[in-house]
Amino acid sequence: MEQTSIGLILTLSLLIWGSPFVSKILRLPIPAVEIMLGSFFTYFGFVTHNPYFDMIAEVGFLYLMFLAGMEVDLKQIAKSPKEIIRKSMLFLLLMALFAIGSGIVFGLNTIIIISMPLISIGLLASLAKTYGKERPWIKLAFIAGILGELISIAVLTIYDAASTTGITLELLEKIGYLSAFLASVYFTYRFLHLLFWWFPELKSILVPKFDTSDQDIRLAMALFFIMIAVMLVLHLELALGAFIAGMAISAFFHHEKDLETKMSSLGFGFLVPLFFIHVGASFDITSLAIDGVVGGALIITVLMILSRIFAAIVLKHICGTQSALLVALSLSMPLTLLIAVATIGYETALLDLLSYYQLILASIFEILIVMITIKVLQKENGREL
């Protein structure tokens, strides 16, 4: 057991360190490379399932959601023209209609159809780090993505409860907890906003400008784990708590410009790669030989991407055709939520093994296709400039 753990630690260390080099050689995005390496090394027995690895990968996922929240500028969203908010909501509505309608036409599993409209901006944080969060299409993607993420997490929370308890009072109780939590977050935000407006020196006390004790990092990590603890107590989706913690840091401590860089370096240099490697490790390569797995995964992938591209037609009048396409693509990678739905569905016997593998593989295909396409489009755009 000890030798296995040592081997796993050494392998993960080499994968984290070596994946950027492999990414440059293959000219593929680093997250996609980390997923593929995790899958291949698991197949050859170098990466094994370990409770500590599972736990730290879960922390990596939550930290990714935390970083995504830190990318959100609530003031900018609040100041956004009403037309952008309306178009974003219309984009989400059309996307959901296209995704659900196409899933029904192709006769997909009900759980897969439910998962197809989900939106997650975890990987959008990775795109913002790569291409710069000031890009207009990334700003618009965050506005639409935040709205979609909140709706998706609410749907996932209700789905998780319904799959285990059915339509009971317990389900209604959980929906009540979720509603009360979101309302309390809103009122807390308004209260803190007013408090810091009257007493701006509080920000400097909590996050000193000249600090040798890394008080800013300590505060961020404390808030991160406090919000996770709150979600555990309420039995709600942990990702929502991590995401809101990141939004709180961005909303109240944006004056500390180095904080985001510090937190991002820790995440993308250590915790987040472990999550992507774990995603790859969770997929059995031998399942590719099962009839229908690859074909079904490609159908799901194509339908999910096309549903977002078709819906992005309503955005082209705001930002242009290419930027609208980039927004659609950047919101076509709900990796974490798809894996969550697949796991819950399989554990509750709502998904058979074939559909489970199809959904997991589709989430990986989406990352590969979308990130490579965005990279090509950005290169072409750079040449034009």
C-alpha positions, 0 to 999 in steps of 0.5 A, a space after each residue: 500500500 505504501 509503495 503504491 502511494 509513493 508511486 502515485 505521488 511520484 507519477 502525479 508530480 511528473 505529470 504536473 511538471 511535464 504536462 506543459 512540455 507535452 502541451 507544447 509538443 502536441 500543440 494542445 491546451 494544457 487541460 486537454 493534455 492533462 486529461 489524456 495523460 491521466 487516462 493513459 497513465 491509469 491504463 498502464 497502471 501508473 495512476 491508481 485510485 486512491 482516497 487521498 487522490 480523490 479528495 485532493 482532486 475534489 479540492 482542485 475542482 472546487 478551487 477551479 470554481 473559486 478562481 472562476 468566481 474571482 474572475 467575475 466583476 459584479 460591478 461591471 455586470 451590474 453596469 452592463 446595458 440591459 440589452 446585454 443581460 436580455 440577450 444573454 438570457 435569450 441565448 441561454 433560453 434558446 440554447 436550452 431549447 435547441 439542446 433539449 429538442 435535439 436530444 429528444 429527436 435523437 432519442 437520447 437518455 433522459 438524464 443526458 438530455 437534462 445535462 445538455 443545456 448545463 453551463 459551467 464557467 470553470 474552464 472559462 477561468 482557464 481561457 481568461 488566464 490564457 487569452 486575457 480577461 479583458 477580451 470582449 468575448 470573454 467578458 460577455 461569456 462571463 456575463 452569460 456564463 454566470 447566469 447559466 452557472 447559477 441556473 445549472 447549479 440550482 438544477 443540479 442541486 434539485 436533480 441530486 435531491 430528486 434522484 435520491 429522495 424522489 418528489 418528497 417534502 425533503 426535496 422541497 426542503 432542499 429547494 427552500 434551503 437553496 432559495 434561502 441561501 441565495 437570498 442571504 448571499 444577496 442581502 449579505 453582499 448589500 450589507 457589506 457593500 454599504 459597510 465598506 462604503 462607510 468604513 473603507 479602512 476596513 478593507 485595508 485592515 482585512 487585506 493590508 497593502 503592505 503585508 509580510 504575513 500573506 494576510 490576503 491569501 489567508 483571508 481568501 482561503 478562509 472564506 473558501 473553506 468557510 463557504 464549503 463548510 456552509 454548503 456541507 451543513 445545508 447539504 447543497 452543491 459545494 461548487 456553488 459555495 466555492 464560486 460565491 467565495 471567489 465572487 466575494 473576494 473579487 467584489 470587495 478586495 479588487 483593490 489588491 491586484 496581486 491577490 488574484 495572481 497569487 491564488 491563480 498561481 497556486 490553482 493552475 500550478 498545482 490543484 487544478 492540474 490534479 483535478 484534470 488528471 483525475 478526470 482522465 483517470 476516471 475514464 476507462 480507455 478500454 470502454 472505447 472498444 464498447 460498441 456505441 460509446 464513441 459514436 454516442 459521445 460524438 453525437 452528444 458533443 456535436 449537439 451540445 456545441 451546435 446548440 450553443 452556436 445556434 443560440 449565439 446568433 442573438 449575440 452577434 449584434 452585440 459583439 460581432 459574429 466571431 466574438 459570438 462564436 467564441 462565446 458559444 464555444 467557451 460555454 460549451 465545456 460544462 465538464 464538471 457538471 457533466 461528470 457530476 450528473 453522470 456520477 449521480 445518474 450512474 450511482 442511482 441507476 438512472 444511467 446505464 453503463 453505456 450512457 455513463 461512458 458516453 457522457 464522460 467521453 463527451 465532456 472530454 471531447 468537448 474540451 479537446 474540440 473547443 479549446 483547439 478551435 478557440 486557439 485556431 480562431 485566436 491565431 487567425 484573428 491575430 494574423 488579421 490584426 
